[in-house]
Amino acid sequence: MAAATLIAACGGSGSHPSTTVGGSPQISVNGVRMTVAQANAAMIRFATCMRRHGVNGLPSPISSPAAFKHSFTTTTPAYTSAMGTCQRLLPGQQSNRQSAAQTQKQIHAMLAFARCVRGHGFPRFPDPTSTGELNHQMLAQAGIDLHQPAVVQAADACASVTHGVITRAIVTRFIAGE
């Protein structure tokens, strides 16, 4: 994803600076030329934004670039929501934002998931927010215990109604708090 691309360009996967300007090595990140210091600063701003928007436990992009890069294999609702807000902080990402159609697809999928879970015996299961977010706090406020086997079974059964937006793996990671 976008963050993984930036981490790779900053040295996480062996990219090397290609030119220098005024003695500072330059790298290309998502088509934008910058110094390694500028790329690191962008990653710190991005990671700070993600944490502020509910992505807890995000490793440092500077001291743990490999762990940071690996953390972007998740697609939990909290992550997706935070990415929608924070991705603009990454170089070259302004034009790669999620389209309105993609956002609507995600929201419709999340609504279908919530309806399905309600139909599986959990009538208080909440709808996602207007941005498609569904988080642990919302479920706790609705009295939904994620560790109750029947909830897990309902969520697994309902993943298919989202047409890939939510998978069983995503359900498992969400329940685990990831």
FIVO-438400 format. One record per atom (N, C-alpha, C): residue in three letters; x, y, z. Coordinates in steps of 0.05 Angstrom, whole numbers, plus 5000, padded with zeros to 4 digits. Each point is the difference from the previous one (the first is absolute). Example, Ala and Ser with C-alpha at 12.3 -4.5 7.8 and 13.67 -1.06 7.14 Angstrom:
ALA526448865156ALA498250245000ALA501850245000SER499350214986SER501650245001SER498550225014
END
This chain:
MET501749775000MET498350235000MET501850255000ALA498750225003ALA501550264998ALA502250025021ALA499549935025ALA502050025020ALA502249804995ALA499449764991ALA502049804994ALA501850104978THR498950144980THR501650114978THR501950205011LEU499150185018LEU501850205011LEU502149875017ILE499449805016ILE502049865016ILE502049874982ALA499249884978ALA501849874982ALA501950214989ALA499050234993ALA501750214988ALA501950115020CYS499349995026CYS501750115021CYS502149805009GLY500249774988GLY502149815007GLY498949755011GLY497549965004GLY498949765012GLY500349764982SER500450034974SER500449774983SER502350044981GLY502050155008GLY502550014984GLY500150224979SER498250194998SER500350214981SER502350185008HIS501350114980HIS502350175005HIS499650284989PRO501050205013PRO499850274990PRO501350014972SER498850154981SER501049994973SER501550264992THR499450225012THR501450254992THR500350175026THR501650204997THR500350195023THR499350284990VAL499050155019VAL499450294995VAL501250145024GLY502050174995GLY501350145021GLY501349815021GLY500949774991GLY501249815018GLY498149815014SER497450044997SER498049825014SER499149794980PRO500249745008PRO499049794983PRO497050044994GLN499349954975GLN497150024992GLN499049724994ILE497549965007ILE498649754993ILE497350084986SER498949814986SER497450044988SER497949845017VAL498050145010VAL498049875016VAL497350054986ASN498849794990ASN497450034986ASN500250224979GLY502350024986GLY500350204978GLY500850275010VAL500550045025VAL500850265011VAL503049985009ARG501750184990ARG502850005008ARG500350145027MET501549885019MET500450125026MET502549885013THR500950135022THR502249905015THR499049785018VAL501849845010VAL499249795020VAL498950135025ALA501150235008ALA498950145023ALA497150094996GLN499450094976GLN497350084993GLN498149765000ALA501049784989ALA498349765000ALA499549905029ASN502150015016ASN499649915028ASN498050195015ALA500250254995ALA498250195013ALA497149954991ALA499649944974ALA497449934990ALA498949755014MET501749805003MET499149755013MET499350055030ILE501550175013ILE499350065028ILE497350145002ARG499650204982ARG497450145000ARG497749804994PHE500449824981PHE498049804993PHE499549825023ALA502049895013ALA499749815022ALA498550145024THR500850255005THR498750155021THR497050044995CYS499350064975CYS497250034992CYS498549735003MET501249784991MET498749745003MET499449935029ARG502050065017ARG499649945029ARG497750185011ARG500050254993ARG497950195009ARG497249924991HIS499949844978HIS497449924989HIS499449715006GLY501249895022GLY499149745010GLY501649764993VAL502350034986VAL501649774993VAL502149975022ASN499449855020ASN501749965024ASN502249804994GLY502250035014GLY502249814998GLY501650024974LEU499750214985LEU501550044975LEU503050035006PRO501749834989PRO502950035005PRO501150254988SER502350085009SER501350244990SER501049964972PRO499450184981PRO501049974973PRO503050044998ILE501250135020ILE502950054999ILE501649785014SER499349935024SER501549805015SER499249724993SER497749964990SER499049724993SER498750004972PRO501550084979PRO498750024974PRO498749744990ALA501349775005ALA498949754990ALA497349945015ALA499950045026ALA497649955015ALA497850204992PHE500850254995PHE498250214991PHE498849914973LYS501749924981LYS499049924974LYS498149765002HIS500749815017HIS498349765004HIS497350075012SER499850215015SER497550085013SER497950094980PHE500850054975PHE498150094980PHE498849774984THR500049765011THR498649784987THR497249975011THR499150175018THR497449995012THR498050184986THR497549925002THR497950174988THR497750025020THR500650035025THR497850035020THR498550264995PRO497650025009PRO498650264997PRO501550245011ALA501249975023ALA501550225012ALA502450084982TYR501449804989TYR502250054983TYR499150144974THR497849904988THR499050114976THR499150295003SER498750055023SER499150275006SER502450195003ALA502049915016ALA502450165005ALA501550054974MET500249804983MET501450034975MET498750214982GLY497349995000GLY498550204985GLY500750295008THR500550035026THR500750275010THR502950064997CYS501849815004CYS502950055002CYS501549964974GLN499049864981GLN501549944976GLN500950254985ARG498550215003ARG500750254987ARG502750115009LEU501049905023LEU502650095010LEU502449874986LEU499449794985LEU502249864986LEU500650144973PRO502550024993PRO500750124975PRO498749874976GLY498950154982GLY498849904976GLY497349865004GLN498950025023GLN497549865006GLN497550164996GLN500250264996GLN497650164997GLN498349904977SER501249914979SER498549914977SER499149715003ASN500949855020ASN499449725003ASN497949955022ARG498750215009ARG498049965021ARG497849814990GLN498749885020GLN497849824993GLN497850164987SER499049904978SER498050154985SER497349995016ALA498250184993ALA497450015013ALA498649734995ALA500349894977ALA498749744993ALA501149785018GLN502650005005GLN501249795017GLN499050045029THR499950255009THR499050055027THR497249915003GLN498350064980GLN497249915001GLN499849705000LYS501749874985LYS500049704999LYS500749895027GLN501950125014GLN500849915026GLN497750045020ILE498750244999ILE497950065019ILE497649814995HIS499349954975HIS497949814994HIS500649725010ALA502549924996ALA500849735009ALA499949985031MET500850215014MET499950005029MET497150005010LEU498350154986LEU497150005007LEU498849724996ALA500749874978ALA499049734995ALA501049805021PHE502550045009PHE501249835021PHE498450045026ALA499550255007ALA498650055025ALA497249884999ARG498650044978ARG497349884997ARG500149705003CYS502049874987CYS500349715001CYS500449915029VAL501850135015VAL500649925027VAL497450045017ARG498650214996ARG497450045014ARG498149774994GLY500049914975GLY498349784992GLY500949735012HIS502449995009HIS501149765013HIS499750005030GLY498250175010GLY499449995029GLY501250225017PHE501050214988PHE501250225015PHE498750264991PRO497550045009PRO498450234991PRO501250285007ARG501850005019ARG501250265008ARG502650064986PHE500849834981PHE502550044986PHE499750264985PRO502050195004PRO499750274988PRO500750014970ASP498950214988ASP500750064972ASP502750155002PRO501649994978PRO502550165000PRO499450304999THR502050165005THR499750294998THR499750074970SER499650264995SER499650094973SER502549974983THR502349955013THR502549954985THR500649704998GLY498249835010GLY500449714998GLY501549885023GLU500350155022GLU501649905022GLU498249855020LEU501049785009LEU498749845021LEU502349925019ASN499950095025ASN502349955018ASN499149865025HIS502049925016HIS499549855025HIS498250155019GLN500450265002GLN498550165019GLN497050004992MET499450034974MET497349994991MET498649745007LEU501549784997LEU498949745006LEU499549965030ALA502050105016ALA499749985029ALA497650165010GLN499650244988GLN497750165008GLN497449874993ALA500049834979ALA497649864992ALA499649735016GLY502049955017GLY499849755016GLY500849754985ILE501650044979ILE501049774984ILE502649915012ASP500249745008ASP502449885011ASP501449854977LEU502150114990LEU501449894977LEU501249725006HIS500249935025HIS501249745006HIS497949785005GLN497550084997GLN497849805001GLN500049844974PRO500249735002PRO500249844976PRO497850054980ALA497650065008ALA497850054981ALA500550254984VAL501250205012VAL500750254986VAL502149944978VAL502049845008VAL502149934981VAL498849844977GLN498349825005GLN498749844979GLN498350174982ALA498550195012ALA498350184983ALA501850174983ALA502150115011ALA501850174984ALA501349844978ASP500949765005ASP501249834979ASP498049944978ALA497549945008ALA497949944981ALA499350254983CYS500250235012CYS499250244986CYS502250134983ALA502449915003ALA502250124984ALA499449984970SER498749784992SER499549964971SER498250214988VAL498350135016VAL498150204988VAL501450264993THR502650035008THR501550244994THR501649984974HIS499949774987HIS501449974975HIS503050075002GLY501349915021GLY502850045003GLY500950245016VAL498250185007VAL500750235016VAL500849905028ILE498549815010ILE500649875026ILE500449714994THR502249895010THR500649714997THR500049875028ARG500149745000ARG500249865026ARG502650085014ALA502150044985ALA502650085012ALA499750285013ILE498650184987ILE499650265011ILE498449985026VAL497949834999VAL498349965024VAL501849905023THR501749814995THR501849885020THR501850225011ARG501350164983ARG501850215010ARG498550215016PHE497650074991PHE498450205014PHE499349905028ILE499249755002ILE499349895026ILE502449995018ALA502349954989ALA502549995015ALA501050275008GLY498750214990GLY500850275007GLY502150124982GLU500549884978GLU502150104982GLU498950214981
END
